[in-house]
Amino acid sequence: MKKLIERLLIFFIGLPLLICLVIFLPYKNHVVLNIMVILVTALGSVEFAEMLKTKNCPISRLEAGILGALVPLGMTIAVSFEIDIPVIPVSFMAAVSWPLVSRIFSASGKLPDILLSIAAVFSVIIYPGFFMIWIIKMALLPQAVPVILIFLLMVIAADSAAWAVGMLFGRKNRNIIPVSPNKSIAGFIGGLTASILIGLGAALLIPQVFIAQHIPAIPAGLILGFLSGIAAALGDLAESALKRSSQIKDSGALIPGRGGVLDSIDSIAMAAPVYYWLYRVLF
């Protein structure tokens, strides 16, 4: 019951705050939102690093946080401050070069672990950072405020509906996927339905933003919601696989009722590039 109350409080307080942030602080291509993306990416990278340590892939928390946030930082500089240099390739090369160069000076006792250490660093550079940068890139789209809001509502509604429907109707149809035995078919259908309804509603209710280009508005909205919902579900399952492999229940304990930061952004991270490119193609 305590976890349920905490989860509901996070939803009913956190979601309105996030909506207000997007609507009322759009300055410099949503620089405040972009900074938030950098921070949660850094925290998620630290949590991922702790998982990697369980498989003897050594990486410090500080190193994971800085390098994991470096590419989102580069994207924010490019999007919000319009710096006239190739910021993203530079930030990526800096992040990748660091483990290769820094390990040259390792002590002799650590030499056998260099490959594992470099693999760990490369992993935290890619996940979740490379997925989260597409949220920052959404700020460059025309009428970015409703586009970002629909994305956030779609993924959060899908996640919440999957949890609620799974709790109510999923007791007899769980244990389908080994990496996450508590996930149910009912929950998957509930989450996907929520995502589809929001995609359809966006196409029908704000057609001045979701202007279908190649097909009618209704199928375009259905495709956007369906594929983004699938991506969100896969993101959740992918992070469950990481936790199952590292034999932990939650990625952390920072967010009451949900666990860690990575537990809260797994669906968002996987759905962000899918939603971005579907919007570009369909609308």
Steps between C-alpha positions, in 0.01 A plus 500: 500500500785739581655446157163561333452829684854612418454413134171692481655804670789500253251481212260771621775739609778423257295495179340847551841644588650352185214637288542846653873488433442426130221758457633792704877465455557459126789748495806427287338192350396356837839537666351423846350173376825420323699553819258267677566240231875537561456453875275193481730351236799545731314336788378218277854443376623471859232240573592309185864509609403334828333221302814455290710467814307187593648343185855610587493792254664769716408866455481776760172675573656840422635380166168342407302813588726739308551288190137388486384862498761626252308432176168645636704802612638536147150475355375765744781737404419448133122537543465766770808715442552448127878470523643500147726194541422126466428468871345155494784322312752680721322398823467143380867475401604651833290247689630204298863617508513537877492129596746411223754760608449496877553124530852536357611609848333215690696324771639159408252324725208648305625416151291180469184708561566767235278344231214450744540856626498648149195290409321636808581860406381453142177350635416796725579743218239331281229415754298692594666815356479425128130426533417804714656750258195464274290677763738794478484488121118527514547862609605587142172375351236755400253553788726303731287554812201284394729248329703447820188497717332233290814288514524525878128437548509205261788321673396581857138403430614175339721417798232590755222318315717188461565501875136567599341254255761240585419537871126464439480240224846349462516243777424204272700605194842581644834323475502521120846659465773357726687830542191653663264233633271754668412659166167381362323486166220710648747766608665507158162541328398773746820697448489466124134607492581815698783588263281442192218714641735792567652473152153494346384787721801711401428452128130581540501773766808705404520454122685831467797330667454140387444569130505164324719514190465173310200319649176613670518635853332205673737225378796735552400554863440128547845414362668763717330371814540131417872501415591746778308280745683191379833680543406611852411141597826370353695765692344381824577136420856583392574661834339203675746277314790713627372475857434127469855445375647704786263334750353819642135595546522874431769707333505727806287651775492868409137516384237383754268232370699446182856420603785667316526761226563233238179326609314822420660594167541157339178527296560868422854433374402222260189680371667840442681426169203296371253781573732767360551331164139388468390859554749619237382240249125505566438864585 
